[in-house]
Amino acid sequence: MIRKIVLQALVMLVGTCFVVVQSQAASFDSKAVESYINSLPEVEAFGERMESQGKDEAWLNDVSPMEGDSFDPHTRGISALKKHDPAEYAELGKIVGRHGFSSGENWAAVGDRVILAYGALKAESENPELFDMVKQMESMDERMLAMMPAEVRAQMEQAMVMARSFARVPDSDKQVVRPHLGRLDAVFMER
């Protein structure tokens, strides 16, 4: 009898978690983009405070994508912050919570989608040859890459990760972000 009750509770818990994850995944809409944009001044001030205290040094390398990685800087940043400075991770959670996000991870997931869609839209309108370059680079001989200095090769690999990620952005994400391009331009040009 007790086993059956525990099993039912477990099934209900798993079902609840599934619904929560689905609702967070499905929450990429205009309101989520607005909330993300509205959170940026506070998040940026938080980052500047951490930087002035030298707290960003320990995990900065954790957020840079390399060949084979996905381009998800917000998610990587949240993960690194949680790992290296749980108190600051909790503080960031409070900041993004004031903007309607259920967690730092939820904010990061929305932020990564915004950044990718923004980058894809900008590349399409300002630098469409970027996608042709990705195709050319993917066919480049490994021996040629090996001849490049390590620093140049690393920068090239990071650029390729971003370009490939921009090329894979779903049209639905671009449509959600498109009305916010002006505000995003203003925010990103301030930096």
C-alpha positions as CSV (number, residue, x, y, z in Angstrom):
1,M,0.0,0.0,0.0
2,I,2.7,2.5,1.0
3,R,4.7,1.4,-2.1
4,K,1.8,2.2,-4.3
5,I,1.3,5.7,-2.7
6,V,5.0,6.4,-3.2
7,L,4.9,5.3,-6.8
8,Q,1.8,7.4,-7.5
9,A,3.5,10.4,-5.9
10,L,6.6,9.8,-8.0
11,V,4.6,9.6,-11.2
12,M,2.8,12.8,-10.3
13,L,6.1,14.5,-9.5
14,V,7.7,13.4,-12.8
15,G,4.5,14.6,-14.6
16,T,4.7,17.9,-12.9
17,C,8.4,18.3,-13.8
18,F,7.6,17.5,-17.4
19,V,4.9,20.1,-17.6
20,V,7.2,22.7,-16.0
21,V,10.0,21.9,-18.4
22,Q,7.5,22.0,-21.3
23,S,6.1,25.4,-20.2
24,Q,9.5,26.9,-19.8
25,A,10.6,25.6,-23.2
26,A,7.4,26.9,-24.8
27,S,7.7,30.4,-23.1
28,F,9.8,31.8,-25.9
29,D,7.5,34.5,-27.1
30,S,7.4,38.3,-27.4
31,K,6.8,38.7,-23.7
32,A,9.8,36.5,-22.8
33,V,12.0,38.6,-25.1
34,E,10.7,41.8,-23.6
35,S,11.4,40.5,-20.1
36,Y,14.9,39.5,-21.1
37,I,15.7,42.9,-22.6
38,N,14.2,44.6,-19.5
39,S,16.5,42.5,-17.3
40,L,19.7,43.5,-19.1
41,P,20.5,46.8,-17.3
42,E,20.4,45.0,-13.9
43,V,22.2,42.0,-15.1
44,E,24.9,44.2,-16.7
45,A,25.3,46.1,-13.5
46,F,25.6,42.8,-11.6
47,G,28.3,41.7,-14.1
48,E,30.2,44.9,-13.8
49,R,30.2,44.6,-10.0
50,M,31.5,41.1,-10.2
51,E,34.2,42.2,-12.7
52,S,35.3,45.1,-10.5
53,Q,35.7,42.6,-7.6
54,G,37.7,40.3,-9.9
55,K,35.1,37.5,-9.5
56,D,34.7,36.8,-13.2
57,E,38.3,35.7,-13.8
58,A,37.8,32.1,-12.4
59,W,35.1,31.1,-14.8
60,L,35.5,33.3,-17.9
61,N,37.1,30.5,-19.9
62,D,34.1,28.3,-19.2
63,V,31.8,30.4,-21.3
64,S,33.8,30.5,-24.6
65,P,32.6,27.9,-27.1
66,M,35.2,25.7,-28.9
67,E,34.8,23.4,-31.9
68,G,32.1,20.9,-31.3
69,D,30.4,23.0,-28.6
70,S,27.1,24.8,-29.0
71,F,26.9,28.6,-28.8
72,D,25.0,29.2,-25.6
73,P,26.9,31.9,-23.7
74,H,24.1,32.6,-21.2
75,T,23.7,29.0,-20.3
76,R,27.4,28.5,-20.0
77,G,27.7,31.6,-17.9
78,I,24.9,30.5,-15.5
79,S,26.5,27.0,-15.2
80,A,29.9,28.5,-14.5
81,L,28.5,31.0,-12.0
82,K,26.6,28.3,-10.1
83,K,29.8,26.1,-10.0
84,H,32.3,28.8,-9.0
85,D,30.2,31.3,-6.9
86,P,26.9,29.9,-5.6
87,A,26.2,33.1,-3.7
88,E,26.4,35.3,-6.8
89,Y,24.4,32.7,-8.7
90,A,21.6,33.1,-6.1
91,E,21.8,36.9,-6.4
92,L,21.5,36.7,-10.2
93,G,18.5,34.4,-9.7
94,K,16.8,37.1,-7.6
95,I,17.6,39.8,-10.3
96,V,16.1,37.8,-13.1
97,G,13.2,36.6,-10.9
98,R,12.1,40.3,-10.6
99,H,11.7,40.2,-14.4
100,G,9.5,37.1,-14.4
101,F,12.0,34.3,-14.9
102,S,11.7,31.2,-12.7
103,S,15.4,30.7,-12.5
104,G,18.8,31.8,-13.8
105,E,18.7,28.8,-16.1
106,N,15.3,29.8,-17.5
107,W,16.6,33.4,-18.1
108,A,19.7,31.9,-19.8
109,A,17.7,29.7,-22.1
110,V,15.6,32.7,-23.3
111,G,18.7,34.8,-23.6
112,D,20.6,32.3,-25.7
113,R,17.6,32.0,-28.1
114,V,17.4,35.8,-28.3
115,I,21.1,36.2,-29.0
116,L,21.1,33.5,-31.6
117,A,18.0,34.8,-33.4
118,Y,19.4,38.4,-33.2
119,G,22.7,37.2,-34.7
120,A,21.0,35.2,-37.4
121,L,18.8,38.2,-38.4
122,K,21.8,40.6,-38.4
123,A,23.9,38.1,-40.5
124,E,21.0,37.7,-43.0
125,S,20.6,41.4,-43.4
126,E,24.1,42.7,-43.0
127,N,26.5,39.8,-43.8
128,P,24.7,37.1,-45.8
129,E,28.0,35.8,-47.1
130,L,28.7,34.5,-43.6
131,F,26.7,31.4,-44.3
132,D,28.6,30.8,-47.5
133,M,31.8,31.2,-45.5
134,V,30.6,28.5,-43.1
135,K,30.2,26.1,-46.0
136,Q,33.7,26.9,-47.3
137,M,35.3,26.5,-43.9
138,E,33.7,23.2,-43.3
139,S,35.3,21.9,-46.5
140,M,38.7,23.2,-45.6
141,D,41.5,20.7,-45.4
142,E,42.5,19.8,-41.8
143,R,46.1,20.1,-42.8
144,M,45.6,23.8,-43.7
145,L,43.9,24.4,-40.3
146,A,46.8,22.7,-38.5
147,M,49.3,25.1,-40.2
148,M,47.6,28.1,-38.6
149,P,48.9,29.6,-35.4
150,A,47.0,28.1,-32.4
151,E,45.5,31.5,-31.4
152,V,44.2,32.2,-34.9
153,R,42.8,28.6,-35.2
154,A,41.0,29.0,-31.8
155,Q,39.5,32.3,-32.9
156,M,38.4,30.8,-36.2
157,E,36.8,27.8,-34.4
158,Q,34.9,30.1,-32.1
159,A,33.7,32.2,-35.1
160,M,32.6,29.0,-36.8
161,V,30.7,27.8,-33.8
162,M,28.7,31.1,-33.8
163,A,28.2,31.1,-37.5
164,R,26.9,27.5,-37.6
165,S,24.6,28.3,-34.7
166,F,23.2,31.3,-36.5
167,A,22.6,29.2,-39.6
168,R,20.5,26.7,-37.5
169,V,18.2,29.3,-35.8
170,P,14.6,28.3,-36.5
171,D,12.5,30.8,-38.4
172,S,10.0,30.8,-35.6
173,D,12.6,32.2,-33.2
174,K,13.6,34.9,-35.7
175,Q,10.0,35.9,-36.1
176,V,9.6,36.3,-32.3
177,V,12.8,38.4,-32.1
178,R,12.4,40.5,-35.2
179,P,10.0,43.1,-33.7
180,H,12.6,43.7,-30.9
181,L,15.6,44.4,-33.2
182,G,15.6,48.1,-32.6
183,R,15.7,47.7,-28.8
184,L,18.3,45.0,-29.1
185,D,20.4,47.1,-31.3
186,A,20.2,50.0,-28.8
187,V,21.2,47.7,-25.9
188,F,24.0,46.0,-27.7
189,M,25.4,49.2,-29.3
190,E,25.7,50.7,-25.8
191,R,28.3,48.1,-24.8
